[in-house]
Structures are given as structure tokens and as C-alpha cells.
Amino acid sequence: MVRWRVQVSDDKGPSLPPSAHVGRYQVLAKIADGGMAAVYMARRDDGEIVALKRIREEFARNKDFLTMLLDEARIVSHLRHPNIVRYDELGNEGGQTFIAMELLVGQSLWSVWEGCRARGVRLRYEMIAWIGARVAEGLHYAHELREGEPGQEKPLGIVHRDVNATNIFVTYDGDIKIIDFGLAKAANRASKTAAGVIKGKVAYMSPEQAVGAAVDRRTDIFALGTTLWELACDRRLFKHADDVKTLERVHAAEVPDPRLLVDGFPPALWAILRRALSRDPEDRQSTAAEMASELDAFVAGTVDVKVMAEVMRELFAAERARQIAWIAEASAPGGRGVAEPLQSRSSFWNADDKPRLSALPGVRPPAVLAPAPVPPSGLHSGQTTTRKLVPIVIAIAVVVAAVVIIALALR
């Protein structure tokens, strides 16, 4: 269970020096600075190495923010699943508000996608489906959680509401973890989302979420479907430079058939994604467990955690070695810590690795007949194939011809 105890902080927010103590935790080194918190590596009093998020002073002073933080703690305190990051404690010691959580060593799924693009390879369809199945299993566990006395349990009604590639983490050992339940909906939240207010990354919302309507577990299924479609097609689905247009696309939920965009796209995978991306929630998989089962059937045992780990080691060999060395140095007994924050660096630009990487069971060369991919941060391609354009052009030509004939007849 997560322990939580917070109060409005008077902390001014300077960086914590190595060997400083925050509650039960000894700070070892800074990992990175974020918008709302600085993240440190720390050693708990039982010796376990954890990640320690120290909330920035301007947020620690905000009562509304602390209420949201407590809400998140109440949600994650119930989550104990191999595909969900583990939260240990939310507290306030000496005016410092912090969150202690599992230390993950690896990359976000978004970084994995970018790493593949930089090397000119793509994750195989079976690997994308395997990742999706693990995420779906974690989501189903969260969706099904109940609390209360035996025989009187009530569903918590947890919905993540922000499933996307940046909130899916892949460790170097090949494990898949869902992170960031900060926007999660749950029955026991003290802070409620007002009617008509939308939360989450716009390009990964469900149609009902995009208009501020009530959401349930099927919103997470839609978001996971969007994420997997993008990875498999190597392009954005609904993203537009203008958030309003992105919302319009999400609400319309017009999903291009990937078989018309990518040569050799598996019909079986498209059937799963098409169902998950149905505009009507009633037409989607009823549970994330159902989606996980369908994805695993497509994988058919061809991918496992070992294959994922092998791909991660090849994609991020230099970065993995750097992170492991940094952690070893920072956590060495009697050490003084390290001066440089860990941060994350891109380390997959060596073209010499392409032939070896392309031979791995978890990656595939780019489809030969696929249109030029749009960068992950780019706009939705909006492309259609020639086969789809021909009847449109013919129809326009017929209409124009008819108008000309009528105009000539009336002269």
C-alpha cells in the first residue's frame, strides 16, 4: 500500500545534495528535472533503490494540486501488477513533498519508436501486438479493481484516460510498464472533472472523451488502439497542428485502413485495431482483457520478454551502458554521488548497426511499398491510395461534364 501524508509546503525548492535525507530515503543523485518535480535516485532505509520525485515549490504550495496528488496516491495505492509502475509512498517531510516509486531503467515506447526510425527499421507487427497485450493486461487489472470489506467490495472505476506511447515504458529487461496515473478517473477521487471538461493528450482521446462525455474502460481501449495503429503504420492517426482540428478528427474517428497504407499489413491485426477504434464504445472490445487475448492470439507465441529485451539492448546499447554505469556509480556504498544528472540521451544513430538489428526477430525493415513515413511529431498524413482517389476523380469529372452539358443546353 502507498503511504500518503502531505501538507502545504514552505520549501523554497533548491536541489537536494547527495546524502540528503527525505523521510526514509537517502538521496543518491539527481536523475532529471521535470516541469512539476525534480527526480532523484534514492536508497530507502531497507536498502532498496527507488526513484524519488520531489515536487517543485510552486506546486507544493498549491492546495488544489496537492488534492490531485492525494487522489493519484489513493488510486495507485491499489495497483500492484507487473505491467504497472509501482508507487511506494507519497509524503511530506521537513516541508518537502515527495513521491517514492519503482526505479525503471529503460525507455518510453515513444523513444523506442524514434529509435527504430533513426535506424531505418520498424518493430515487427507481432512485437507491437505483444506490447499492446501487456499494456491491455495492466489496464484490465486497474479497470477491475475493487475496494471494501469482503463481500461488500465496490468497483473503483479506474480509467487511465491518458494511454499513449509516452506513458508506456519499456525496460532494458523487456518488461512493459504503464506509467502516470495522474489523470486517471476513479470513484474515490476528491477532485472531480467538471462536465464538459476534457483531460488527456488530445490525439489519443476517445470520441466520447473529446466532447467531455462520460468515459469508462473502453476509452482506454480506444487510446491503446490509436497507439498501436500509429506504431504499426509508422505515422500519426489523428494528430494535427491545430488541437481543435485534432479533436474534430478524434470525434469523427475516421480510421484509414492500414492495408491501403502499408504493403503487407496483416488483416488479422487490422481486425483487432479496427474494433478497438470503433467510434461507438459498444462496438469496441468490452474489456481490455478481451483485447489482450486477441492480440496474444495474433502473436501466437512468436514474441516474449526475452525478444523485447534483445531489441532494447540493440536499439539502446550505448545509452543502456551509460545508465547502468551511472546508477552503479551513484549507488556505490560510501560514494559521493555523481555530478551530472542522468537525463536521457539519444544514442541510436550508428548506421553500422542496421544489418545486425534488422535480423532480430523483433524488428522489420520498412515496408518497400509504404508511403514515406511522417515523423512522430509531424502532422497526420491524410494520404489516400490511388485506388481510392480514382473513383473520386471520376465522380467529379462526371459532375463537371453534366454541368457543362446543362449550361450549353440552356444557352
N, C-alpha and C positions, 0 to 999 in steps of 0.2 A: 504493500500500500504506500502511496505517496504521502508524506507528511507535509502539511501546509500550515504556515503561520506567518502572516505578513501584516505590516503596518505601514502607514505613510512614512517615507524615508526622509531623513535630513542629510543624507550623504551628498557630497559635492561632486563625486564621480571621478577622482583620479584613478589611474591604472593601479592594479594591485601588484606589489612586488613579489618575486618568488619567495616562498617560505611564509608568506602571509597566511593567516587562518581566517576562514569564513565558516562559522559554525563548526561542523565536524570535518571540514575539508581544509587540507593544506594546498595552497596554490603552488603549482609547479612551473607553469609558463603560460603565456598568452597564446591562444590559437589564432584568434582573429577579432576584429572589431566589426560589429554589425550596427544597423540603424537603431535598434532598441536595446541592444545589450553587447557587452564585450564577453567573449567566450574564452575560458581558460581550461587548461588541463589541470586536474587536481587529484590528490590522493585522499580518500576517505579514511576515517580513523581505523577501519578494519583492513586497510591496505589496498582496497580496490581503486583502480584508476578510473576516473569519471570525467565527463565534460561539465563545467560549471559556468552557467550563464549568469552574469552579473548585470542586472537591469540598470540602464542609464538613469541618472538622477532625475532628469526631466519627466521620465515615465514613472519612476518610483514615487514621485510626489503626487501623481495623478490618481485620485480615488477611483475614477471610472476605469482607468487602465488596470489598477490593482484588482478591481472586481472581476474584470475579464480574465486576469491572470489566475485568480482563485477558481473561476469557472473552469479554465483549462485544467487546473490541478485536479478538480473534482472528477473531470472526465477521464484524464489519463491515469488517475489513481486506480482505476478498474482494469486497465489494459495490460495484460500480460500474455503476449503472443509473439512467437518467433519472427513474425513479419511486421511488427510494430516496434518502433524505438521505445526503450524502457525509460520511464521517468521515475526518479527515486525520491526527490524532495523539492518542495517549494518553501522557502523560509526567509526570515529576516533576522540577521544577527549584526549587532553593532550599527544599525542603520543601513545595512547593505541587504538589498533584496536580491535573491538568487534562486536559480533553478538548477538542481543537480540531476543529470541524466546519463544514460549509457553513452560511452565514448565510441563513436563509429569511425572506422578508418576505411575510406574508400571515396566514391564519387557519387554525385547525384546522377539520376538516369539522364537528365538533360546533358550533363558533361560527357556521359558515355556516348550519347547521340553525336555531340560535337566532335568527340574523339574519333568516332568512326568516320565522320565526314572528312576530317582532316587527313585521314589515312586513305581515303578513297574506297572504303568498304562499308558494308551495311550489316547490322545484326540480322541473322537468319530469321525467317518467319517463325520457325519453331522456338527460337530463343525469345523473341518478342512475346509470343504466346505464353511461354513458361514464366517470364517475368510478370506478365499480366495475371496469370493464375495465382502466383504467390501474393500479389497485391490484393486480388479478389478474396483470397482466404483470410488475409488480415482484416479487410473491410467487413467480411461476413461476421467474423468474431466480434468486432466492435458493434455492428448492427444488432447482433443478437444479445448483447449484454443486458443483464437484469440485476436489480438490487433489492434487498429487503430480507425479511425473515423467511426461513424455509417454508414453502407453501404459500407465501404471500409476496413473492418477488414481483416486481413491476419492471417493465422494459425501460431502459434508459433512453431509448430512442436516439442513439448517437448517429449522426450523419456527418461525415468529414467536411463536405462542401468545398474542398479545395484540392481535389486529386488532380495531379499533373506531374510532369516529368521532373520538376524541381523539388517536389515533395515526396519523391520516391528515391531511396538511397540504395546504392549497390556497394557492398563492402568488397574489399580485395579478396575475401574468402568466398565470395559468390552469394552471400546472403542478401535478401531483398527486404528492405525496411520502409514502412510508411512513416513519415515524419510530419510534424507540425499539425497538431490538432487545435491550433489557436482559433480557427473559425468554425470549429465543429458545433453542430446543433445537438442539444441534449435536453431532456425534460427537466433536469435539475439545475440548469443554468440560472444564476441570479440576474444576469444581463440578458435581455431578450431582444431579438431583432424586430424592429418595428415593421408593421405591414407595409409592403411595397419597397422595403429596403433590400438591396441585393448585396451579398458578400461572396468573395471568391475571385479568382482570376477570370476575367470576362471570357476569354477564349475557350475556357474549359467548363463553363457553366452548362447546365441543362436548360432546355427551353423554358421549363416552369420556373427555374431559378432566375432566369434572365428577366422575368417580369415581376419578380418579388412574390411569386405564389408560394404556397406551402410545398416543402420538399420532404422526401423520405429517402430510404436507402437507394432507390432507383436513380436518384440524382448522382450518386457516386458511381453507379454502373455506367451512366452516360459519360461522365467525365473520364472514367477509365477507358471507355470505348474511344473517345476522342484522342486520348494519349496514345493508345495502341495504333489507331489509324495513322496518326502522324508519324510514328516510328516506322511502321511498315511501308508507308508511301513516301517517306522522306520529304515531307512538306507539311505546312500548316493546314489545318482544316477550315477553321472559321476566322482566324486572325486577320484583322485589317488595321491599317494605321490609325483609323478613327474608331474609338471604342464604341461609339453609337452604332456604326455600321457592323462592328463585330457582334454586338448584341442582336442586331437585326438578323444576322446570319445564323447565330445560335438559335434564336427563336424560330426561324424558318426551318432549321435542321435539315437543309438540303445537302445530303452527303453524296459526293461523287462516287461512282462505282470504281474501286481501285483497279479492277481488271481492265478498265479502259485507260488507266493512267500508267500502270506499271506492267510491263510484259511478264507473264508467268505468275501473276498474283494468284495465290491459292483460293479457289472458290469456297473451300470449307472454312477458311479463316474469315473471308468476307461475310459469310453467312452469320458467323458469331458476332462480328463487329456491326453488321447491318442491324441485327436485332438489338444490340446494346445501344445503338444510336437512333433508335426509333423516337420520333417526336412525341408520341403518346407513351407515357410511362407504362401503361397497361400492356404495350407490345414488347417491352424490354424483358430481359430475364427477370424473374420475380425476386431472386436473391443473388447476391454476389457469389454464393456457393455454387449456384447453378451455372453462372458464367465461368467460374474456376473449373468446374467439371468439363464444360465444353472445350475450354482452352487446353486442358490437360489431355483430352481425347485427341485433339489436333496434334499436340506434341508427340503423343504415343511413345513416351519414354526416351526420346532421342536427345533430350537436354536435361541436365541436372545441375546441382550446385557446383560440381567439380568443373564442368564445362564453362559455367559462368565465371568461376574463379580464374580459369586459364585465360579466358578472353580479357578479363580485367588486368591480369598480370602483363599481358602483351600490350594492351592499349596504354597502360599507365606504368610501364616498368620503371622509368626514372622517377616519376612522382611518387610511386609506391615506396621505392627505396629511400627517397628523401624523407617522406613522412615517418616511416618506421625508424630511421636513424634519429630523426628529431625527437620522437617520442622516447626512444631509448635514452638519449642524452638528457632530456628534461626530467625523466623519472628515475634516473640513476640515484641510488642512495647516497646521501651526502653531497650530491651535486648542487651547483649554484644556478641551475636552470640554463636557459638559452636566451640570447639577446633578441634574436629575430622571431617575430610571431610566425606560426606555421603557415597560415594562409593556404591558398591552393594555387598552383601554377600549372599552366598548360605545358604538357611535356610529350605530346604525341605528334611531333612534326617531322620525325625521321622517316623519309621515304624509303630508306633501305629495309624497313621492317615490313613493307607491304606484302611481298610474296609469302613470307612466313605467316603473317597474320591472316591473309586470305585463305590459307589452307586449314585454319582452325575450324572445328565443327560448329562454332557459334557465330561465324560471320560469313558473308557472301559478297562477291563483287557487285558493283552497281549493275542494275538491270540494263542490258545493252540497248533495249528499245525504249527505256523510260525517258520521259521528257527531262530536260535539265532541272535538277532539284533546286528548290528555293531555300536559301539559308534559313536555319531555325528562327532567326529574328526577323525574317522578311515577311512580305505580305502573302496572303493566300493567293495561290497561283491563278485560280479561277479558270484554268485551262479546260478545254473540252477536246475530244479527239476529232479527227477529220470526219469519221463516220457519223458523229453526232451533229457536226456542222453542216454536212451536205444537205440533209432534208430541210434544215432551217433556211439555207441559202435558196434552195429550190422554191420553198414556200414563199419567200419574199419576192423572188423573181416572178412567180405566178401572179401574186397580188399586184405588183407593179405593172405587169403586162395587161392585166384586166382593167386597171385604172386608165391606162393609155388608150385601150380599145374603146372604153366608155366615153372618154373625153373626145376621141375622134368622131364617134357616132353622134355626139351632141353638137358638133360644130355645124 
